[in-house]
């Protein structure tokens, strides 16, 4: 049987031929590709010639191509399709991939080769690439004794297994904890279309959960009992009501193993290991940033709550202000002082947000145009594909979007690369954005909330980071940057959702084509900082909770029964606890940190936002010329110095090349209205 994962796709841009890829292809293809890569590593290690870029760096980069060709479609199916069969395959291959990576990072022969490369005539990208590889060798345990390396391998294999199990159980917990409502009257506030979509065959209604704590439906439901029941269903995920989705023991084991691994590496805790991989450099810098902002945010929450209490007290259906009510009354207040989703949604059709919003801004900034390619099939029928061209008419890659939720699909929104760009390999990028919007009825367009609009712009910022990549090596392409830098392009792209010229393009009535009324546009601009005390506090509660777990030594990790107490104590000690604002994610469904690669790294969003806020201010300076920065001059600077660079140089240097100096944290407080 021919395995399509082991040969280069003949489709445009090397996009996978999804129709030919079967579940049974994944494991044998991955194992064969890993074996082939290890053969190349062995050839590098045993080469008796002096180490050079040509005989060490280039073959190392080339060796990754076959495995990427297998893993990119495989992990696309794991995250975007899911299901028991794919879950089982992912669980089996995870520990094998961990062992495979360790085979490289713990090979002293390979370290010695990279450490002795003559870089005197090397270009900037190669020099930085090699220095980054050497740093990763050290952070992955190359200096450990053989005995300790064996222990580390065992820890990594177990962590890989546990991370996968946590992610799979978190998805199950979202399904298991959906709120069942028997009385239609309890759904007051929802639209007829929503109610119909939630109705089950037995006549009950099932309100699905999204991956974060506060659920969007809370802002619509007029009955406080339903709102609070929905929040309770959300926050109780993974706490043991159902064994199949109980994540508590996994949390404890992961935290313990990460602490043990940090100790092996001579670090005080796992957070320090992660900080040294990124721009932060040391974990205390992370704590300093988060707690500084937290003091401002919690104070802002108290002011916001004071504004909401009169609304709650005047509500005959209510009995005071509870955590489950906060977003409901926020939305009421938003309608008075800013703009609410009910007024906006008719003007926020998904097709317009994409084609006249994110695409329009990308054309004005970077000269990009997007042509639909319905002939390129995806792994499900609803995948949309566009070919991307630059100003000269040259095709630079493909952009694909999987907008809608389905059973088995991971929660949230994300970007991933299916084919990475590389001048050396001659490849152009194929980039996918995923989200979890409810699919509309056939022939209808989906109307988005404002948060969802920002999500579309955010994830497309990641996509642009991949599409605009212009690196020599596959290994340095696109988003191959430190975790606390990778969120810069995505968060920066959100600013264009508010830009008057962009808003005028996409915010038109989905039926009449009428533009968004001027008073709503003005309110929208004024609403940028509305509710930022709440939004910032719920984020910081999760970011600091992530730090609290990963600053523990192994002997201090709590037991299963102590998880909730640990959370409460940690948030109080870090001065970010608020009775009305639960963390955006609680530990038992915190997929970012226990399965998604953001372990001790959830802070990255705020670290990157410091950079974002500073560059947003740059767009308003003479350096970015006019139009609020929405022009090709500013876009060219951003593209040449930051978006195209990938991991080809120190990200701080890329920032400084745009801004002319190091970042200043004050811009973040101004951006969020907390100064």
Buried (B, 14 or more C-beta within 10 A) or exposed (E): EEBBBBEEBEBBBBBBBBEEBEBEBBBBBBBBBBEEBBEBBBEBBEBEEEBBBEBBBBBBBBBBBBBBBBBBBBBBBBBBBBBEEBBEBBBBBBBBBBBBBBBBBBBBEBBEBBBEBEBEEBEEBBBBBBEBBBEBBEBBBBEBEEEEBEBBBEBBBBBBBBBBBBBBBBBBBBBBBBBEBEEEEBBEBBEEEBBEBBBEEEEEBBBBBBBBBBBBBBBBBBBBEBBBBBBEBBBBBBBBEBEEBBBBBBBBBBBBBBBBBBBBBEBEBBBBBBBBBBBBEEBEBBBEBBBEBBEBBBEBBEEBBEBBEEBBEEBEEBEEBBBBBBBBBBBBBBBEEBBBBBBBBBBBBBEBBBBBBBBBBBBBBBBBBBEEBEEBBBBEEEBBBBBBBBEEEEEBBBBBBBBBBBEBBBBBBBBBBBBBBBBBBEBBBBBBBBBBBEEBEEEEBBBBBBEBBBBBBBBBBBBBBBBBBBBBBBBBBBBBBBBBBBBBBBBBBBBBBBBEEBBBBBBBBBEEEEBBBEEBBEBBBEBEBBBBBBBBBBBBBBBBBBBBBBBBBBEEBBEBEEBBEBBEBBBEEBEBBBEBBBBBBBBBBBBBBBBBEBBBBBBBBBBBBBBBBBBBBBBEEEBBBEBBBBBBBBBEBBBBBBBBBBBBBBBBEBBBBBBEEEBBBEBBBBBBBBE
